[in-house]
């Protein structure tokens, strides 16, 4: 998995990091229509974000 400026194209969990150094990377769920929710509860369209993405993240196995 690598950081990229390409926006997520499908639903799933992704790492996201902003361009500034004052913010830690976050794990966000991108829905089927291309929106995600910030930790404060605000929703945003993926296409409006500035930063880098990595994922989607595979869910852990039960083994």
C-alpha positions as CSV (number, residue, x, y, z in Angstrom):
1,X,0.0,0.0,0.0
2,X,1.3,3.4,-0.9
3,X,0.2,7.0,-0.5
4,X,-1.3,8.6,-3.6
5,X,-3.1,11.7,-4.6
6,X,-5.7,9.5,-6.5
7,X,-9.1,9.8,-4.9
8,X,-10.8,6.5,-3.8
9,X,-12.9,5.1,-6.7
10,X,-14.9,2.5,-4.7
11,X,-16.4,2.2,-1.2
12,X,-14.2,1.0,1.6
13,X,-11.9,2.0,4.5
14,X,-8.9,4.2,3.5
15,X,-6.0,5.9,5.1
16,X,-6.0,9.7,4.5
17,X,-3.4,12.3,5.3
18,X,-3.6,16.0,4.8
19,X,-1.0,18.2,3.2
20,X,-0.2,20.0,6.5
21,X,2.1,18.6,9.1
22,X,-0.3,19.5,12.0
23,X,-2.7,16.6,11.3
24,X,-2.1,12.9,11.9
25,X,-3.3,10.4,9.3
26,X,-6.9,9.1,9.7
27,X,-8.7,6.0,8.7
28,X,-12.0,7.0,7.0
29,X,-14.9,5.0,5.4
30,X,-15.7,6.1,1.9
31,X,-19.3,5.2,0.9
32,X,-20.8,4.1,-2.4
33,X,-21.5,7.6,-3.6
34,X,-18.0,9.0,-2.7
35,X,-18.6,10.7,0.7
36,X,-16.9,10.1,4.0
37,X,-17.4,11.4,7.5
38,X,-14.8,13.4,9.5
39,X,-14.2,12.5,13.2
40,X,-16.3,15.6,14.2
41,X,-19.3,14.2,12.2
42,X,-19.2,16.5,9.2
43,X,-19.6,14.8,5.8
44,X,-17.5,15.6,2.7
45,X,-17.2,14.5,-0.9
46,X,-13.9,12.7,-1.6
47,X,-13.4,14.9,-4.7
48,X,-13.1,18.0,-2.5
49,X,-10.3,16.8,-0.3
50,X,-6.7,17.8,-0.5
51,X,-4.3,15.2,0.7
52,X,-3.2,11.7,0.0
53,X,-5.0,8.4,0.2
54,X,-4.0,4.7,0.7
55,X,-6.3,1.7,0.4
56,X,-8.8,0.3,0.5
57,X,-7.8,-1.4,3.7
58,X,-8.7,-5.1,3.8
59,X,-10.6,-6.1,6.9
60,X,-8.7,-8.4,9.4
61,X,-9.3,-12.1,9.2
62,X,-11.1,-14.0,12.0
63,X,-8.3,-16.6,12.2
